[in-house]
Amino acid sequence: MRFRARWSYDVTLLSLPMQSHMMVTVALVADTHGFLDPRVAAAVALCDYAVHAGDVGCAAVLGALRPRLETVLAIRGNNDVGAKWPEQDVEVLARLPAAGFLDLPGGRLAVVHGDRVGPVHQRHARLRQCCQHARAVVYGHSHRMVCDQSLLPWVLNPGAAGRVRTYGGPSLLVLHAGEQGWRVESQRFG
């Protein structure tokens, strides 16, 4: 493969070499189910790093995520199982962790899929509880974009970046992270 991403397969913590005064951009995507919308891929290419919060669908999706600094943190979702992945990709699938953490300027980003945190009405409280040492937690599973910044940690869902249940079009979130603060930008392609 021409693109050499440092995928977080068998490690759950990815600490990136950066200076404290840096501002970085992180593309947050989820729920591609084997297809990454080309407009989402173009937006990812403008970011420093990329995070995939599960239900990837195949190794080609990971290869299509090409952030500027060539680092992708991807985790496994409930549909990331051998029966739903191409046979030639099962080795890649086997190395995807169930959860991950990304250390960024100003805090830690937790990454989970969200299918194991209970009913919808308790989801944000449970994500905050299980990831209380993070500044934000990104999850997928629902295919619905959410930016809940009412409490720490923030709870973020980029929606679906493929073509399955996009609820208004493929989408992603871009996290701007620096020591002086974080902000989130949403992008949807109708």
Secondary structure, 3 states (H helix, E strand, C coil): CCCCCCCCCCCCEEECCCCCCCEEEEEEECCCCCCCCHHHHHHHCCCCEEEECCCCCCHHHHHHCCCCCCEEEECCCCCCCHHHCCHHHHHHHHCCCCCEEEEECCEEEEECCCCCCCCHHHHHHHHHHHCCCCCEEECCCCCCEEEECCCCCEEEEECCCCCCCCCCCCEEEEEEEECCEEEEEEEECC
